[in-house]
């Protein structure tokens, strides 16, 4: 028997304990509340930018349903697939820029919404195999994609996405009243509420900050006349998953940025799973730990594969649910069954997506601004783990300069071949590849021995 005096030893239910149905359901509900907005928001953003209003209710339904299935796989760990812990799966913000880039590429060619989705799901389908293969070599991969590289890429993702959030605060792309005072006021209101609730000592209010901010923002938008509820479309009562409903397409120029993000999320998931092991009182080194990490990253890849087949965007393990485990003291993987079931039931009803689609852009922008800023802050936090010597600072400076510079001046590559434009026109791929190459090629700083 091992003893542990750390706070994580105060678990009410350990990893393999089976809570009674009622406490298990309420523990699961807390996880769903913590991740619900995170699951649906990327889909709302992608649908808004790419003009997929008609498809949004179905896409949101499939996003919730696939998140539920992925969470069940992670908890159940069938055939060694999954981590065997509460690892809530959800639509990943990290893929937003790459997915939007692929969609805008098809749209520029005159493609229909179905063509756009066929391309996105096609490249994401093949990209999922990259993460599944990488899971077998996760130990070696960490020596190549270091905290320095991961921190740079995640920071670039967050910074490049902030433009999407601030555009929504103004009213959305091509809005007739873009930048109207009422739009800015609504965005600021949501932002202030989320910040204020996050500063409170009440853990449940902090976990619900984004949901409460969106609700208050929608009420304010309704009272001010910005939100005028529309009649719900004539949708079927239940959404049935249809494999590749929008078709299937592939393009190398759209695939490469997506593939790079799968590489990065494999490392990011490793960090989230390690934190989960610590909180759940599981080993964080040795063969058992390595098998759990390999299974968890492989489970991430399987979830993203299922997502592509059933018409939603790549999934990853949500880190915020580690906080719920710590706060609730419930680490039982059987709670993951309840979480998965709740998400699947929510995904069955497309009317949920139709209602969420009516959230005004400024309200959504006020929330996503915090989320995307948090992504950038998470990248900076990872960078703080790396030794910030001259070599590291040079890699950071060059990667940020190239990545963010190219994204701020898209016309820079107009005279280059189309392949170069599509691959390096993305801040993530240009900055990320620069970081990986420089990290491999530049020699490490020699350690200075004190004399």
C-alpha positions in Angstrom: 0.0 0.0 0.0 1.3 3.4 -0.9 0.7 6.5 1.1 0.3 10.0 -0.3 -0.2 13.2 1.7 -0.8 15.3 -1.4 -4.2 16.9 -2.0 -4.8 14.4 -4.8 -5.0 11.7 -2.1 -8.3 13.1 -1.0 -10.2 11.5 -3.9 -13.8 10.5 -3.0 -13.7 7.9 -5.8 -10.5 6.5 -7.2 -9.9 5.5 -10.8 -11.5 2.0 -10.6 -14.2 2.8 -8.0 -17.9 2.6 -9.1 -20.0 5.4 -7.7 -23.7 5.0 -7.3 -25.7 6.2 -10.3 -26.9 9.5 -8.8 -23.5 10.8 -7.7 -22.0 9.5 -10.9 -24.6 11.4 -13.0 -24.0 14.7 -11.1 -20.3 14.3 -11.4 -20.7 13.7 -15.1 -23.0 16.8 -15.4 -20.2 19.0 -14.0 -17.8 17.7 -16.7 -20.4 18.4 -19.4 -21.0 21.9 -18.2 -17.2 22.6 -18.1 -16.7 21.4 -21.7 -20.0 22.1 -23.5 -19.1 25.6 -24.8 -15.6 24.4 -25.8 -17.1 21.6 -27.9 -19.6 23.7 -29.8 -17.7 27.0 -30.2 -15.2 25.9 -32.9 -18.1 24.6 -35.0 -20.0 27.9 -34.6 -16.8 29.8 -35.7 -16.1 27.6 -38.7 -19.7 27.7 -39.8 -19.8 31.5 -39.5 -16.6 32.2 -41.4 -17.2 29.7 -44.2 -21.0 30.4 -44.6 -22.3 27.1 -43.4 -25.4 28.3 -41.7 -27.7 25.7 -43.2 -25.3 22.9 -42.1 -24.6 24.2 -38.6 -27.3 22.4 -36.6 -26.3 19.0 -38.0 -22.6 19.8 -37.5 -23.1 20.7 -33.9 -25.2 17.6 -33.3 -22.4 15.4 -34.7 -19.8 17.3 -32.7 -21.6 16.5 -29.5 -22.3 12.9 -30.5 -18.7 12.1 -31.5 -17.4 13.8 -28.4 -19.5 11.4 -26.4 -18.3 8.4 -28.3 -14.7 9.4 -27.9 -15.1 10.0 -24.2 -16.6 6.5 -23.8 -13.7 5.0 -25.7 -11.1 6.8 -23.5 -12.9 5.6 -20.3 -13.6 2.1 -21.4 -10.2 1.5 -23.1 -11.4 -1.3 -25.4 -8.5 -3.4 -26.9 -6.1 -1.0 -25.2 -7.5 2.0 -27.1 -7.8 5.0 -24.7 -6.2 6.0 -21.4 -8.8 4.3 -19.2 -9.5 7.6 -17.4 -11.9 10.5 -17.5 -10.6 12.1 -20.7 -13.4 14.2 -22.1 -13.0 14.5 -25.9 -14.1 17.6 -27.7 -13.7 19.7 -30.9 -10.2 21.1 -30.8 -9.5 24.9 -31.1 -6.0 24.1 -32.3 -7.2 23.0 -35.7 -9.3 26.1 -36.4 -6.8 28.0 -38.5 -5.8 25.0 -40.6 -9.5 24.0 -41.1 -10.5 27.5 -42.0 -7.6 27.7 -44.4 -8.7 24.5 -46.2 -12.3 25.7 -46.3 -11.4 29.2 -47.6 -9.2 27.5 -50.3 -12.2 25.5 -51.6 -14.5 28.6 -51.3 -12.0 30.7 -53.4 -12.3 28.1 -56.1 -16.1 28.5 -56.2 -16.8 25.4 -54.1 -20.2 24.8 -52.5 -20.7 24.3 -48.8 -20.7 20.5 -49.4 -17.4 20.8 -51.3 -15.9 22.8 -48.4 -16.9 20.2 -45.9 -15.9 17.3 -48.1 -12.4 18.7 -48.3 -12.1 19.5 -44.6 -13.3 16.1 -43.5 -11.1 14.3 -46.1 -7.9 15.9 -45.0 -8.8 15.5 -41.3 -9.6 11.8 -41.9 -6.1 11.1 -43.2 -4.5 13.4 -40.6 -6.0 11.2 -37.8 -3.8 8.3 -38.9 -0.7 10.6 -38.3 -1.7 10.9 -34.6 -2.5 7.2 -34.3 1.0 6.3 -35.8 2.7 8.9 -33.6 1.2 7.4 -30.5 3.4 4.3 -31.0 6.5 6.5 -30.8 5.4 9.1 -28.3 8.5 8.7 -26.1 10.9 9.5 -29.0 8.6 12.2 -30.4 9.0 14.2 -27.2 12.7 14.5 -27.9 12.0 16.1 -31.3 9.0 18.3 -30.5 10.2 19.8 -27.3 8.3 22.2 -24.9 10.0 25.0 -26.8 8.5 23.9 -30.2 5.1 23.0 -28.7 5.0 26.4 -26.8 5.8 28.3 -30.0 3.2 26.6 -32.1 0.4 26.9 -29.4 1.2 30.5 -28.9 1.0 31.2 -32.6 -2.3 29.3 -32.8 -3.8 31.5 -30.0 -2.4 34.8 -31.4 -3.6 34.0 -34.9 -7.1 33.1 -33.7 -7.5 36.3 -31.7 -8.3 38.0 -35.0 -11.4 35.7 -35.4 -12.6 36.6 -31.9 -12.1 40.4 -32.2 -13.9 40.3 -35.6 -16.9 38.7 -34.0 -16.9 41.3 -31.3 -17.2 43.9 -34.0 -20.2 42.1 -35.5 -18.7 39.4 -37.7 -17.2 39.3 -41.2 -18.8 41.8 -43.6 -21.4 42.9 -41.0 -23.2 46.1 -42.1 -22.8 47.6 -38.6 -19.3 46.3 -38.0 -17.8 48.1 -35.0 -21.1 49.6 -33.8 -21.0 50.8 -30.2 -23.7 48.2 -29.2 -21.6 45.4 -30.6 -18.5 46.5 -28.7 -20.6 46.9 -25.5 -22.0 43.4 -25.7 -18.6 41.9 -26.3 -17.1 43.9 -23.4 -20.0 42.8 -21.1 -19.4 39.1 -21.8 -15.6 39.6 -21.4 -16.0 41.4 -18.0 -18.4 38.8 -16.7 -16.1 35.9 -17.5 -13.1 37.7 -16.0 -15.1 38.7 -12.8 -16.4 35.1 -12.3 -13.0 33.6 -12.8 -11.7 35.8 -9.9 -14.2 34.4 -7.4 -13.4 31.8 -4.9 -16.4 29.7 -5.8 -15.1 26.8 -7.9 -18.5 26.1 -9.6 -18.9 29.7 -10.7 -15.4 29.7 -12.1 -16.2 26.5 -14.1 -19.4 28.0 -15.4 -18.0 31.5 -16.2 -18.2 31.1 -20.0 -21.7 29.7 -20.0 -23.0 32.4 -17.6 -21.2 35.1 -19.7 -22.9 33.9 -22.8 -26.3 33.7 -21.1 -26.1 37.2 -19.7 -24.7 38.5 -23.1 -27.7 36.9 -25.0 -30.1 38.5 -22.5 -28.5 41.9 -22.9 -28.6 41.5 -26.7 -32.3 40.6 -26.6 -33.2 43.6 -24.5 -31.1 45.9 -26.7 -32.7 44.5 -29.9 -29.5 42.9 -31.3 -30.8 39.4 -30.7 -34.1 38.9 -32.5 -35.1 35.2 -32.1 -35.8 33.6 -35.5 -38.2 30.8 -36.2 -36.4 27.5 -35.8 -35.8 25.7 -39.2 -37.8 22.6 -40.1 -35.4 20.0 -38.7 -35.9 16.4 -38.0 -36.5 15.6 -34.3 -33.4 13.3 -34.2 -30.0 13.6 -36.0 -28.8 10.3 -37.4 -25.0 10.0 -38.1 -24.5 9.5 -41.8 -20.9 8.6 -42.8 -19.4 11.2 -45.2 -22.7 12.9 -45.7 -21.1 15.8 -47.6 -18.7 13.7 -49.7 -15.0 13.1 -49.5 -12.1 15.1 -51.1 -8.4 15.5 -50.5 -5.7 18.1 -51.4 -2.1 18.0 -50.3 -2.0 21.8 -49.9 -4.9 21.6 -47.4 -3.5 18.5 -45.7 0.0 19.7 -44.7 -1.2 22.4 -42.1 -3.7 19.9 -40.7 -1.0 17.2 -40.4 1.3 19.5 -38.5 -1.4 20.3 -35.9 -2.0 16.5 -35.4 1.7 16.3 -34.5 1.5 19.1 -32.0 -1.8 17.9 -30.4 -0.2 14.4 -29.8 2.4 16.1 -27.6 -0.2 18.4 -26.0 -2.5 15.4 -25.2 0.5 13.7 -23.5 0.8 16.6 -21.1 -3.0 16.6 -20.4 -2.9 12.8 -19.7 0.1 13.1 -17.5 -1.7 15.8 -15.4 -4.7 13.5 -15.3 -2.5 10.6 -14.0 -1.2 12.8 -11.2 -4.7 13.9 -10.1 -6.1 10.4 -10.4 -3.1 9.0 -8.4 -1.7 6.9 -11.2 2.0 6.4 -12.0 3.6 9.1 -14.1 6.6 7.0 -15.1 7.3 3.4 -16.0 5.7 0.9 -18.4 2.1 1.3 -17.0 2.3 5.1 -17.5 3.7 4.7 -21.0 1.0 2.3 -22.1 -1.7 4.6 -20.7 -0.2 7.6 -22.6 0.1 5.6 -25.8 -3.5 4.4 -25.5 -4.8 7.9 -24.7 -3.0 9.5 -27.7 -4.2 6.6 -30.0 -7.7 7.2 -28.6 -7.4 10.9 -29.6 -6.6 9.8 -33.1 -9.5 7.3 -33.2 -11.9 10.1 -32.0 -10.7 12.4 -34.8 -11.0 9.6 -37.3 -14.6 9.0 -36.2 -15.2 12.7 -36.3 -14.1 13.0 -39.9 -16.3 10.0 -40.9 -19.3 11.4 -39.2 -19.1 15.0 -40.3 -17.4 17.0 -37.5 -14.0 18.4 -36.7 -10.9 16.9 -35.1 -11.1 16.0 -31.4 -8.6 16.2 -28.6 -8.5 15.6 -24.8 -9.9 18.6 -23.0 -7.6 19.9 -20.2 -10.3 21.7 -18.3 -11.8 18.4 -17.1 -8.7 17.7 -15.1 -9.7 20.7 -12.9 -13.2 19.2 -12.5 -11.7 15.9 -11.2 -9.5 17.8 -8.7 -12.4 20.0 -7.5 -15.0 17.1 -7.3 -12.6 14.5 -6.0 -14.2 12.0 -8.4 -11.6 10.3 -10.7 -13.6 7.2 -11.4 -13.4 6.2 -15.1 -16.9 4.9 -14.9 -18.1 8.5 -14.6 -16.7 8.8 -18.2 -19.5 6.4 -19.3 -22.1 8.9 -18.0 -20.4 11.9 -19.6 -20.3 10.1 -22.9 -23.9 9.1 -22.7 -25.1 12.7 -21.8 -23.1 14.1 -24.8 -24.5 11.5 -27.2 -28.1 12.2 -26.1 -27.5 16.0 -26.5 -26.1 15.3 -30.0 -29.2 13.4 -31.1 -31.3 16.6 -31.2 -30.4 19.1 -34.0 -32.7 21.8 -32.5 -29.9 22.4 -29.9 -27.6 23.4 -32.7 -30.3 25.6 -34.3 -30.8 27.5 -31.0 -27.1 27.9 -30.4 -26.6 29.3 -33.9 -28.6 32.3 -32.9 -26.0 33.5 -30.4 -25.1 37.0 -31.6 -21.6 37.4 -33.0 -20.5 40.1 -30.5 -21.6 37.9 -27.6 -19.8 34.9 -29.0 -16.7 37.1 -29.7 -16.5 38.3 -26.1 -16.2 34.7 -25.0 -13.9 33.4 -27.7 -11.6 36.3 -27.2 -10.8 35.0 -23.7 -10.6 31.4 -25.0 -8.1 32.3 -27.8 -6.1 34.5 -25.4 -6.0 31.5 -23.0 -4.6 29.3 -25.8 -1.8 31.9 -26.4 -1.2 32.1 -22.6 -1.0 28.3 -22.4 1.7 28.4 -25.1 3.6 31.0 -23.1 3.3 28.9 -20.0 4.8 25.9 -21.9 7.6 28.1 -23.1 8.4 29.0 -19.6 9.4 25.4 -19.0 12.1 25.6 -21.6 15.6 27.0 -20.8 15.4 30.5 -22.3 19.0 30.8 -23.5 20.3 32.5 -26.6 19.4 29.5 -28.8 15.8 29.3 -27.5 15.3 33.1 -27.9 16.6 33.0 -31.4 14.3 30.1 -32.3 11.3 31.9 -30.7 12.1 35.2 -32.4 12.5 33.7 -35.9 9.4 31.4 -35.6 7.2 34.2 -34.3 8.5 36.6 -36.9 8.0 34.3 -39.9 4.7 32.8 -38.7 2.9 36.0 -37.6 4.6 38.0 -40.3 3.3 35.8 -43.1 -0.3 35.8 -41.6 -0.3 39.6 -41.3 0.7 40.1 -44.9 -0.9 37.3 -46.9 0.0 38.9 -50.3 3.7 38.2 -49.5 3.6 34.8 -51.2 1.3 35.7 -54.2 4.2 35.3 -56.7 5.2 31.9 -55.3 3.8 28.5 -56.6 0.4 27.6 -55.3 1.7 24.8 -53.1 4.1 27.2 -51.3 1.2 29.7 -50.9 -1.1 27.2 -49.3 1.5 25.5 -47.0 3.4 28.6 -45.8 0.5 31.1 -46.0 -0.6 29.7 -42.6 0.9 31.1 -39.5 0.9 27.7 -37.9 2.7 25.8 -40.6 5.3 28.6 -41.4 6.0 29.3 -37.8 5.7 25.7 -36.6 8.0 24.2 -39.3 10.5 27.0 -38.7 10.6 26.1 -35.0 11.0 22.3 -35.7 13.8 22.8 -38.2 15.7 25.3 -36.1 15.3 23.1 -33.1 16.8 20.2 -35.0 19.6 22.1 -36.8 20.9 24.6 -34.2 23.4 23.1 -31.7 22.5 23.2 -28.1 24.1 25.9 -25.9 27.2 24.5 -24.2 26.8 24.3 -20.5 29.1 26.8 -18.8 31.1 25.3 -16.0 31.7 27.6 -13.1 35.4 28.1 -12.4 
